[in-house]
Amino acid sequence: MALKSLGYIGIRSSRTEEWGGFATQLLGMQQVDRGAGSAAFRMDDRKQRLMVTDVGSEGLDFMGWEVDSPAELDRLATRLENAGVAVRLESAALADQRLVGSLISFSDPDGNHIEVFCAPHIATDPFVPARPISGFKTGTLGMGHAVLHVTDAQALLPFYRDLLGFSVTDYGMQPYQLYFFHLNGRHHSFAMVGSGRKGLHHFMVELQSLDDVGQGYDLAQADGNVAYTLGRHSNDHMMSFYATSPSGFFVEYGWGARVIDPDTWQPHETTDGPSYWGHDRLYLPEGDPARDSLREMRMDAARRGRRAGDPVPDCAWLDSVVRRE
């Protein structure tokens, strides 16, 4: 498996000052110095995880996926080029801007810009959150996950699964196509929503404490910025809420997702809907068919007593990976 985790995300936005307040005061990231019209944020010992620049139209700029070595970059570039995908070996100047050793870039069939890199720069000074949180769950699991709106999820399967090597975790067909993919022990590092649209639906960051999420929920409520109410997902068992970012897409703020064993996991279809409880789409008006359909799926899960297992504090598989790292 060449790709190992989601390393970073880049956003285009004219609202860099608003992003500064959102990423620090709500999410708890640490802002780091960048030039005029741009901002960057830390979550851990990496020098940056989230980048925002004011060049171009509002929305996703790029997703950065990590590999182990330059040799892995070369192998991936060759596989992509053999499949007819145009690949660019990016300059040392861009690698320095991304704070990585080297990177390549290309686009998926929907036009989303993808970067793959190796040798991320590690900070010598400790991560200092902008508000008092216990920290983010990253490490070998990566930054978190990213979810895209796509025109046709099944049409993109060959690109992400067969060409890039993402493994399907699970998928759902109702009320719309949803495909979830893993690269490591995180239940999904990437997902696609077959909404018929294009762009970033949300990215997720996972916290080390449920209280971090609860206090974030209070802060988002006070600002009138809750897009999805607090709830629990049916597939990864994450307890989370969603806030609306300054760019209009969502950010999921969660805790307690299960860690899977990627070597033994079997992909399967899910039929319970996205959430066992909560996650009411407040951004949709009452009476909206999509909101009503998802609410009915949650009510059905409640009538059947569907449950998720409580988070396991110690995972032998994850512990072994951490020791190897």
VMD Tcl script that draws the C-alpha trace (Angstrom):
set ca {
  {0.00 0.00 0.00}
  {1.78 3.19 -1.20}
  {-0.40 5.88 0.38}
  {-0.26 5.77 4.18}
  {-2.34 8.67 5.52}
  {-3.89 12.08 4.91}
  {-1.02 14.48 5.56}
  {-2.50 17.92 4.93}
  {-5.32 19.87 3.33}
  {-5.20 23.15 1.41}
  {-8.13 25.57 1.17}
  {-8.67 28.53 -1.16}
  {-10.47 31.33 0.64}
  {-10.74 35.10 0.61}
  {-11.69 34.82 4.30}
  {-8.26 34.04 5.73}
  {-8.88 36.18 8.82}
  {-12.14 34.33 9.54}
  {-10.31 31.04 9.03}
  {-7.77 32.16 11.62}
  {-10.48 32.56 14.25}
  {-12.34 29.39 13.24}
  {-9.27 27.13 13.21}
  {-7.88 28.44 16.50}
  {-10.78 29.47 18.74}
  {-13.14 26.64 17.76}
  {-10.94 23.81 16.47}
  {-8.01 24.57 18.78}
  {-5.29 24.47 16.12}
  {-2.10 26.49 16.46}
  {-1.62 29.21 13.85}
  {1.88 29.50 12.41}
  {3.45 32.41 10.58}
  {2.86 32.66 6.82}
  {2.95 35.47 4.27}
  {0.20 37.98 3.55}
  {-3.02 36.46 2.27}
  {-2.31 33.02 3.66}
  {-2.49 31.14 6.92}
  {-1.25 27.76 8.17}
  {-2.12 25.71 11.22}
  {-0.53 22.96 13.29}
  {-2.25 20.04 15.01}
  {0.75 18.06 16.28}
  {4.50 17.76 15.68}
  {4.11 18.38 11.93}
  {4.98 21.94 10.95}
  {1.61 22.37 9.25}
  {-1.55 20.37 8.60}
  {-4.03 22.95 7.27}
  {-3.18 25.70 4.78}
  {-5.44 28.54 3.62}
  {-4.60 30.91 0.76}
  {-6.60 33.72 -0.82}
  {-5.77 32.77 -4.45}
  {-8.61 31.33 -6.57}
  {-12.24 30.46 -6.00}
  {-13.53 29.49 -2.56}
  {-13.18 25.81 -1.66}
  {-10.79 22.87 -1.67}
  {-7.37 23.63 -3.14}
  {-5.62 20.28 -2.62}
  {-5.43 17.13 -0.53}
  {-1.93 15.96 0.47}
  {-1.40 12.19 0.89}
  {1.77 10.79 2.44}
  {4.03 7.96 1.27}
  {7.13 6.55 2.93}
  {9.88 7.45 0.46}
  {10.90 9.01 -2.86}
  {10.91 5.48 -4.31}
  {7.22 5.15 -3.44}
  {6.56 8.50 -5.11}
  {8.29 7.25 -8.27}
  {6.36 3.99 -8.29}
  {3.05 5.80 -7.88}
  {3.90 8.34 -10.59}
  {4.77 5.51 -13.00}
  {1.52 3.67 -12.27}
  {-0.50 6.84 -12.82}
  {1.27 7.76 -16.05}
  {0.82 4.21 -17.39}
  {-2.91 4.66 -16.75}
  {-2.96 7.90 -18.72}
  {-3.00 10.30 -15.76}
  {-0.87 13.43 -16.19}
  {1.58 13.67 -13.27}
  {3.71 16.66 -12.35}
  {6.93 16.42 -10.34}
  {6.65 19.57 -8.30}
  {9.52 21.99 -7.75}
  {11.72 22.21 -4.70}
  {10.20 25.64 -4.09}
  {6.69 24.16 -3.76}
  {8.04 21.33 -1.58}
  {9.55 23.97 0.71}
  {6.21 25.79 0.79}
  {4.45 22.54 1.74}
  {7.25 21.80 4.24}
  {7.94 18.35 2.78}
  {10.91 16.67 1.12}
  {9.36 16.16 -2.33}
  {5.95 15.79 -3.95}
  {4.03 15.00 -7.12}
  {0.62 16.29 -8.14}
  {-2.25 15.25 -10.44}
  {-6.05 15.53 -10.68}
  {-8.79 12.98 -10.17}
  {-11.49 12.50 -12.85}
  {-13.68 15.14 -11.16}
  {-10.87 17.70 -11.30}
  {-9.86 17.62 -7.62}
  {-6.17 18.47 -7.17}
  {-4.20 15.77 -5.36}
  {-0.66 15.95 -4.00}
  {1.40 13.01 -2.79}
  {4.51 13.71 -0.74}
  {7.21 12.19 1.42}
  {9.50 13.40 4.23}
  {7.28 15.92 6.04}
  {9.10 18.48 8.16}
  {8.87 17.86 11.89}
  {8.78 20.78 14.32}
  {11.31 21.00 17.12}
  {9.01 23.05 19.34}
  {5.91 21.44 20.90}
  {2.40 21.90 19.57}
  {0.56 24.59 21.55}
  {-3.23 24.55 21.03}
  {-4.95 27.90 20.71}
  {-7.58 26.90 23.27}
  {-7.18 24.37 26.10}
  {-7.76 20.99 24.42}
  {-6.08 17.67 25.13}
  {-4.83 17.39 21.55}
  {-5.65 15.72 18.24}
  {-5.53 12.01 17.41}
  {-3.05 11.93 14.52}
  {0.26 10.03 14.38}
  {0.13 6.98 12.10}
  {-3.59 7.65 11.53}
  {-2.86 10.93 9.76}
  {-4.52 14.32 10.00}
  {-8.07 12.96 9.95}
  {-10.31 12.37 6.96}
  {-11.63 14.24 3.93}
  {-15.01 13.69 2.22}
  {-15.77 14.87 -1.30}
  {-18.98 15.64 -3.13}
  {-18.79 13.72 -6.41}
  {-21.01 13.49 -9.47}
  {-20.95 9.68 -9.51}
  {-19.24 7.76 -6.70}
  {-19.16 4.44 -8.54}
  {-17.53 6.04 -11.58}
  {-14.64 7.23 -9.38}
  {-14.11 3.86 -7.68}
  {-11.54 2.60 -10.21}
  {-9.42 5.74 -9.73}
  {-9.28 5.76 -5.93}
  {-9.52 2.03 -5.22}
  {-7.69 0.40 -8.11}
  {-5.21 3.09 -9.14}
  {-4.37 4.93 -5.91}
  {-4.80 1.88 -3.69}
  {-7.45 3.04 -1.21}
  {-9.23 0.10 0.44}
  {-13.02 0.17 0.71}
  {-14.11 0.07 4.34}
  {-17.87 0.11 3.76}
  {-20.49 1.71 1.56}
  {-24.15 2.69 1.63}
  {-26.66 3.20 -1.15}
  {-29.39 5.09 0.77}
  {-30.34 7.91 0.83}
  {-27.40 8.48 -1.57}
  {-24.21 6.68 -2.54}
  {-21.53 6.77 0.16}
  {-18.13 5.08 -0.15}
  {-15.61 5.04 2.71}
  {-11.93 4.15 2.25}
  {-9.07 3.36 4.64}
  {-5.28 3.46 4.40}
  {-4.39 2.61 8.00}
  {-6.22 1.93 11.24}
  {-8.47 4.96 10.88}
  {-11.88 3.66 9.76}
  {-11.78 6.05 6.81}
  {-9.25 8.60 5.69}
  {-11.28 9.41 2.59}
  {-14.91 9.17 1.50}
  {-17.13 10.15 -1.42}
  {-20.73 11.35 -1.32}
  {-22.55 10.76 -4.61}
  {-24.50 14.00 -4.38}
  {-24.16 14.96 -8.03}
  {-22.09 17.97 -6.99}
  {-18.34 18.62 -6.86}
  {-16.15 19.98 -4.08}
  {-15.30 19.36 -0.45}
  {-18.18 18.15 1.73}
  {-16.14 18.20 4.95}
  {-12.90 17.32 6.62}
  {-12.70 15.74 10.07}
  {-10.33 16.18 12.99}
  {-10.46 13.78 15.94}
  {-9.83 14.89 19.51}
  {-8.25 13.00 22.40}
  {-11.11 13.80 24.79}
  {-14.91 13.79 24.52}
  {-14.94 16.92 26.69}
  {-12.93 18.74 23.99}
  {-15.75 17.96 21.56}
  {-18.48 18.91 24.03}
  {-16.88 22.24 24.82}
  {-16.36 22.85 21.10}
  {-20.06 22.13 20.62}
  {-20.93 24.77 23.21}
  {-18.67 27.30 21.48}
  {-20.17 26.54 18.07}
  {-23.70 26.82 19.46}
  {-22.87 30.18 21.02}
  {-21.74 31.41 17.59}
  {-24.78 29.92 15.84}
  {-22.43 27.73 13.84}
  {-23.72 24.16 14.27}
  {-24.51 22.52 10.91}
  {-25.09 18.97 12.28}
  {-26.08 18.42 15.89}
  {-24.04 16.16 18.16}
  {-24.47 12.54 17.10}
  {-22.83 9.14 16.59}
  {-22.00 7.66 13.21}
  {-23.07 4.13 12.46}
  {-19.94 2.99 10.65}
  {-16.88 4.47 12.38}
  {-18.77 5.08 15.67}
  {-17.42 8.63 15.88}
  {-19.25 10.96 18.27}
  {-19.14 14.38 16.66}
  {-20.82 17.54 15.50}
  {-20.28 19.52 12.30}
  {-19.61 23.24 12.06}
  {-19.80 25.37 8.93}
  {-16.37 26.65 7.91}
  {-15.78 30.20 6.65}
  {-15.66 28.70 3.13}
  {-19.11 27.13 3.43}
  {-18.18 23.45 3.63}
  {-18.30 21.58 6.94}
  {-15.71 20.53 9.51}
  {-16.47 17.47 11.63}
  {-15.18 17.67 15.20}
  {-15.19 14.25 16.83}
  {-13.98 11.70 19.34}
  {-14.09 7.97 19.93}
  {-13.92 6.48 16.42}
  {-13.02 2.83 16.28}
  {-9.61 1.72 15.02}
  {-9.71 -1.11 12.49}
  {-7.15 -3.72 11.43}
  {-6.61 -2.97 7.73}
  {-5.09 -6.41 7.12}
  {-8.23 -8.31 8.10}
  {-11.05 -5.82 7.48}
  {-13.75 -6.93 5.04}
  {-15.68 -4.29 3.05}
  {-19.46 -4.44 3.40}
  {-22.65 -2.54 2.70}
  {-24.28 -0.60 5.54}
  {-28.03 -0.08 5.74}
  {-28.54 1.85 8.99}
  {-27.91 5.27 7.48}
  {-25.02 7.56 8.41}
  {-25.85 7.93 12.13}
  {-27.38 5.90 14.96}
  {-28.55 9.09 16.65}
  {-28.16 12.87 16.37}
  {-26.46 14.61 13.45}
  {-29.67 16.43 12.58}
  {-28.90 18.61 9.53}
  {-29.69 22.05 10.92}
  {-28.39 23.72 7.76}
  {-31.36 22.20 5.87}
  {-34.83 23.67 6.41}
  {-37.53 21.71 8.22}
  {-39.48 19.67 5.73}
  {-36.51 19.18 3.41}
  {-36.80 15.64 1.96}
  {-33.15 14.76 2.63}
  {-33.35 15.93 6.26}
  {-36.61 14.02 6.78}
  {-35.21 10.85 5.17}
  {-32.11 10.86 7.38}
  {-34.22 11.56 10.48}
  {-36.44 8.57 9.68}
  {-33.38 6.33 9.32}
  {-32.23 7.42 12.80}
  {-35.69 6.79 14.23}
  {-35.63 3.31 12.69}
  {-32.22 2.65 14.28}
  {-33.66 3.78 17.64}
  {-36.69 1.50 17.30}
  {-34.37 -1.43 16.58}
  {-32.00 -0.50 19.39}
  {-28.92 -0.22 17.18}
  {-25.77 0.37 19.23}
  {-22.08 1.06 18.73}
  {-19.44 -0.46 20.97}
  {-17.78 1.85 23.45}
  {-14.30 3.06 22.46}
  {-11.53 0.64 23.46}
  {-8.75 2.55 25.25}
  {-6.03 0.08 24.31}
  {-5.69 -1.49 20.86}
  {-3.01 -4.17 20.49}
  {-2.78 -3.64 16.73}
  {-2.41 0.14 17.02}
  {0.09 -0.22 19.86}
  {2.22 -2.50 17.66}
  {2.14 0.06 14.84}
  {3.16 2.86 17.19}
  {6.03 0.76 18.52}
  {7.24 0.08 14.96}
  {7.08 3.78 14.14}
}
mol new
graphics top color blue
foreach p $ca { graphics top sphere $p radius 0.5 }
foreach p [lrange $ca 0 end-1] q [lrange $ca 1 end] { graphics top cylinder $p $q radius 0.2 }
display resetview
